[in-house]
Amino acid sequence: MNPLFRVAALGVLLGAGGAIQNGQSAYSQDTPPFPDTTRTIQKGLQHVEQAGERWIERRGCVSCHQVPTLIWSHQAARQSGVPVRLSNLAHWGRWSTDVVNFVKPAQKADVDHSATMASNIDTMTQLLLAMPRASAPPGQSALGEKDWRARFAQKLLKEQSEDGSWRACGQLPAQRRPTDETTATTTAWTALALMREPVEFDPATAVHFIDSIEQPKSAEYLATRLLLAHQMEPHLTDQPPTQTATQRWQAKLLKHQNDDGGWGWKLNEGSDALGTGYALHALAISGADSNALEHAAKYLVTTQEANGRWKVPGTKASAKGATTPTADDWGSAWAVIALSTVVKQDK
């Protein structure tokens, strides 16, 4: 395997859409298949949008657990053919990629951009993954703004630790799984983001750190590791083994699929939309068995509430297994992303 490779414009690695044209109010025109799934996606988008707009209005900051998944879910739905309002995507994109909005309103006047970016690894990573890279004039992004992508990617490269990892930020270190697994998961997401940017990035040390987790506790870890295996497969120059890395990680993730078709965010626990969303998205992207995908999609379709939300146990230890608004919003967004990925992959 060539350890250094430059990757530009991978486009649909994680459900990104096309460019937004001049911020105009327009809708996707494709007719989506699977009416039941489509209705589920549409209802889910309504909840995610309401929750995201409420967060922006009340908190005034991006937050890694709210606005990036708001954008990502809408981009994924758009790619699947579900109509979304492009003017909203343009607005959210411009607002969320301004580093000033990474902090609370009272802190904006004196914001230290470099320090703020360093403490928002997950926010930058999720924004890079959520939004597409498309053709644009030099110095501009797909949204017609200054090239935030290049700034974010370069900052992420600088923040990588000697052991290959990136530290999880915000509330993520408080999650109810080992801290090293949380760090490894952030590292996996960040590596995926950098692999789709036109920068020189060696994933070897990152993967070495990620693979130091011998007994993962979360579906998110297994899903991100599967996405990495699938993304790196084309760059392997050795003769393919009997079972590819993608197939091995698929098998590890499928081993934890519950009888109802879902996964818990915490492995070996009851199914929820967050764990199922991560798993289904990764399995669909990597071309897993259709029966497993259909079983997982059915779980999500049948567990959505009437208001479009999915209820999810909090991922923080302090939640003690109770559902929380943060986990609900994450889970609802990831349910939409996963179902949209399944619909798109089946076209």
Secondary structure, DSSP 8 states (H G I E B T S, - for coil): --S-EE-----STTS------TT---------S-HHHHHHHHHHHHHHHHHHHHHHHHH-S-TTTTHHHHHHHHHHHHHHT----HHHHHHHHHHHTSGGGGS-GGGGGG--HHHHHHT-HHHHHHHHHHS------TTB-TTSSB-HHHHHHHHHHHH--TTS-----TTGGGBSS-HHHHHHHHHHHHHHHHHTSSSEE--HHHHHHHTT-SS--BHHHHHHHHHHHHHHGGG--S---SS-HHHHHHHHHHTT--TTS-B-SBTTS--BHHHHHHHHHHHHHTT--HHHHHHHHHHHHHH--TTS----B-SBGGGTT-B-HHHHHHHHHHHHHHHHHHHHHH-
